[in-house]
Amino acid sequence: ATSVSPTLPPAPGDGYTLGVGASLYAQMPFDPLKDFKPVGMLAAIPFVIVGHPSVAARTQRELIALAKSQPGGLSIGHGGNGTAMHLSAALFAQMAEVRLVEVPYRGSGPAALDALAGQVPLAVVDLPSALQQIKAGKLVAFAVTSPARLPMLPEVPTVAEAGLPGYDSTGWFGVVAPAATPAPVVARLNAEINAALGDEQIKAAMRNLGVEPAPGSSEAFDAYIRAETRKWAQVIRTANIKLE
């Protein structure tokens, strides 16, 4: 999310001051649901649950059974406390009713590297960090966290279809404007964003980075933010996730 200082006056709602992001903070000097007006989503970021080949499981169902047979005996790396990968791991553990030891890293790359080396048996990472190693058979891909399979890993099921119906954990980025921004300005910005996301070169470039273009209306983005806020607040409370 944008960094906003409580000592600065609110930015003008003129369409020239915008924020891009999606982050979790312990405390914020603003209310993201009241102080911003959603303009449009930019990208959805799917993750993949991977494991070292030494893990005695090759499917998600086998992995869940293994974790239940040894509560707290498996660790899972992720890209850092408060990241979407962290929350993906927490939601997986809650829905699968297993106890995993969560290991935070400074980014998806280091988590994937330690899974590759067997330093952690499991990890939730972004696609670019693990795709080549999955294709080479050096990492086992149990499932992707998105609601649909990924074009670059069509053989890997989603977490939902592999045994946890309703699971959906996708990172995202979007554009917001100050709450005072007039509706016609928001509509114009939304239209321009969607036009850019429809460009074939832009779509190809985004997918090469492991993200999916996510065009849509400002109203749909607003509803999505509110739904995500409710959903993850519950996951955070249940997992007792705290950020210092």
N, C-alpha and C positions, 0 to 999 in steps of 0.2 A: 504494500500500500504506500501511498505517498507519505512523505515525512512532513508533518505539519507542526509548527511551533505554536504553543498556546499564547505566546507574546505577540504574534503577528496578527494583523487584521485579516478577516476572511478574504479570500481571493475573489475578484469580481467575476460575476457570471456572464462573461462576454464571449465565451467560446474559445478564448485564447489561453486560458489556464486550465490544464487538464492533468489528471493523474492516471498512471498506469501501474497495475500490480495486483497482488492478492497475497496477503501475509497474515501471520498470527503474531500478536503481541500480547504480553501480560497486561499492559496498560496503554491506552492511547489517549491523546489530548483532543480527541474528536469522536463523534458518533458516526461510524461509517454508514449507518442506515438513515440518518437524518441530515448529515452535513454534506453528503454527496448525492448527485443525481446520476444514475447509471446511463452511460451512453451506448455502449455495446461491448460484447465480448470479442476478444481477438483470437485467442488460441486455447485449446484444451490440451493438457499434457498427460498422456497416459503413462503408467508405470508398469513394471513387470516384477513379479516375485520369482527370484532365482535362487538356485542352491548349488553348492559344490557337488560334483559327481559322487563324492563319498557319502552323501546323505542317502539313507536307505529308503528312498521314495522316488518315484518317477511321475506321479500324478498328485494333484492337489488332495484328493481323497486319501491317498497313501500318506501324504505329508501330515494331514490332520490326525490320522490314526497314530502316526509316529509321535507327534507332539503330545497327544493325549496319553500315550504309554509312558512318557517321561516328562511330567509337568516341570517346567522351568529348566529342562535339560537342553533345549535348543535356543540359540541366540539368533537374532535377526538384525542385520545392519540396516541403517537408513541414512538419508542425506542430512540429518541434523535435527535437533530439537525444534519442534514447532513447524517443520516443513510438511508439505503435503505427503511426502514419503513416510514421515513419522506417523501421521494420522492414518495413512493407508495401512500401516502395520498394526496400529492399535485397533482399527476397525476390523481387520482380518482376525485378530486374536479374539476380539469380543464375539464376533459372529460365529467363529469356529469353536468357541468355548475352550480355548487352549491358553496355556500360560507360556509366553515366550519372553526371553530376556532381550530387551531392546538395546541396541548398541548404536549411539549416534556418531556420525562422521561429519566431516566438514565438506559436505557435497556428495553427490551421487557417485562420482568417479572413484573416490577412495573406498566407498562402501563396496562397489563392484569389484575393485582390485582385491580387497581382503576376502571377498567371497570366492574369487578366482583362485586365490592362494590357499583357501581353506582356513583362514584365520577366523572367519565366521561361517557357519554352515549355510545361512540364509541371508537374503538381502532384498529390500525393495528399492529398485533403482529406476532411473529413466532409461528410455530405449537406447539412445546413443551410447550410454555407458556400458551396455551389455550385449548389443545386437551381434557384433562380430563373434564374441565368445560363445553366444548361444548357437549361432550358425555353425561354429566350429566344434560344437559338442563339449566345450570346456566348462559351460555353465548349463544347468538344467533349468528350463523355463517352466514353472508350474502353472502360471496363469497371468493374464494381464488384468489390471485393475479397472479398466474402462468398461463402459456398458456394452461395447461391441468389440469384436476381434479387430486386430490391427492389420492393415494391408501388408506391412513388412514382416508380420509373424502370423500368417493366416492359420497355421497349424496349432497355435497355442490358444487354448480356450480362455474365456473370461473367468474371473473368480466366481461370478454368479452362475454361469452354466456348468462350472466344474464342481458345484455342490453347495454354494452359498447364495441362494436366490435373493435378489435385492441388493447385493453388494455393488457399490459404485463409488470409486474414489479416483477422481481425476483432478489433477492440478489445472489451474487456469489463469489467464491474464485477461484483463479487460480495461476499458477506458471509462473514467468517471469525470464529472465536471462539478463545480460548486453547486450547491443546492439551488442557488438563485438563478441559474442559467435558464433562459426562456426556452419553452418547448420547441419553437421553430428552430432554434440554434442546435438543440440536442438532436432533432430530427435530421437536420442537414449533416451534422457530424456522423450520425449513425449511417446515413446513406453513403457517405464517402468511405467510411470504414468497410462497409459491406461490399462496396464496389472493388476496393483494393483486395479484400479477401477472396473475391471471385476471380482475380487475375491468375491465370494458369502458372505463370512464372513465380508469382508470390506463393501460391499454394505449394509448388514443387520445392521452393527454397525452405518453406516452413517445415514440410515433411522431412526434408533432409536433416533438419535440426531435431527431429523427434517430436514435433508438435503438430496438432491438427487444426487447420483453420476452423473458426467457430462463428460464422456470421449469424446474425439474428437481430431482432428488434430490441429497442431499449427497454420496452415493457417486459419482454421475456428475460432480459438480463437482470432487471430489477427483481423479478420473481425468483430467479435462480440464486441471486445473492442472498435473499431472505431465507430461502429453503436451505442453502448451504450453511448459513449462520446457525439456524436451528439444529440442523443435523450434527454439525461438528461440535457445537456447544455440549450436546449430550455425550458424544464420544469422549470429549476432553474431560467432562465430569466423571464419567465412568472409569476412564483410565487414570484419573487423578494426575493429568499432565499439568505441570507447572513450569513456567518460564521465568527465569531470574533476570 
